[in-house]
Amino acid sequence: MPDYSKITIEPVQPSWLPSSVHLDILRLDKLHMEISGNKWFKLKYNLLAAKEAGQQTIITFGGAFSNHIAATAAACRDAGLTAVGIIRGEEISADTNATMAMAAANGMELRFISRSTYRDMQQPGHPLHQQLLQEGYVIPEGGHNAAGAKGCEEILQLCPASSYTHIICACGTGTTVAGIINAATAGQHVIAVSVLKGASYLETEIRSLLRQAPAATWELDTTHHGGGYGKINEDLITFMNKFFLETGIPTDVIYTGKTLMACAELLNQQYFPDNSRILMIHTGGLQGNRSQPPGRLSF
Ligand SMILES: *Cc1c(COP(=O)(O)O)cnc(C)c1O
């Protein structure tokens, strides 16, 4: 079990933050290098459920750069569980990139399969999925299930959550943000920044994991994906490098860099009233920065 005492809350004052607004960063990225940030919270109750069901093997899904795959491999190694990663793409191998290499080094069995088989395997009714269920405990791609969201409800317990008016968090499958919305209180507004293009379907995905009537209000921001998932332009790199220079906080190219950039743009559009107190959840993902050429990021 990772050590929560490593998580810090850091007030920051980047040059784009007006003095009338307060911004804190909840540094989940500090939890663990491999079981990064939000991924631990999504795995926690899934691993417990597997244990309770007497299962020794965890099977899950992801792409070649998946933080979820990296985290599952490391968490299973720590918990003494066998891990199987179903990886989207036949052309990929264990030495394709640092994420795959790390997952394999942590003992995960990697199975590289075609995109269509990958899709089929995830369908609960499909024979290929049924086959996986015979092998072990199956966690959906990105840990997107009720157990995943339940773990993410605990994120807000790590900070004085009630002191914030706004909470901003990156959104891939929507599991993390669903847990945060469930745990947030009346009067708070949660902003889920989608890093995927055209992802209005996430609204339904998030809603499917919400309690009956969450106390907080929320919205899905579909306009700050920066070109789409994994699209990394120079503006983003410049923003991230400057943010690091001004605050000492590293961000990742897929999720947290874009989320902070969204925050800066929303501030610029006067979205946040004076005296807003914003909490940005740093969901981690720094291992993914190894996909960048050396020197592109200044950290
Ligand atoms: C996976 C990931 C997310 C997205 O989390 P979801 O629960 O899938 O929405 C956000 N930030 C980072 C750093 C991630 O690795």
The ligand as an ORCA input file, in Angstrom:
! r2SCAN-3c Opt
* xyz 0 1
  C      -5.440      7.911    -16.251
  C      -5.179      9.331    -15.908
  C      -6.213     10.260    -15.834
  C      -7.630      9.936    -16.225
  O      -8.336      9.308    -15.215
  P      -9.795      8.755    -15.511
  O     -10.222      8.193    -14.222
  O      -9.638      7.668    -16.540
  O     -10.633      9.837    -16.025
  C      -5.915     11.547    -15.435
  N      -4.651     11.895    -15.144
  C      -3.633     11.037    -15.236
  C      -2.271     11.516    -14.950
  C      -3.855      9.722    -15.618
  O      -2.819      8.876    -15.719
*
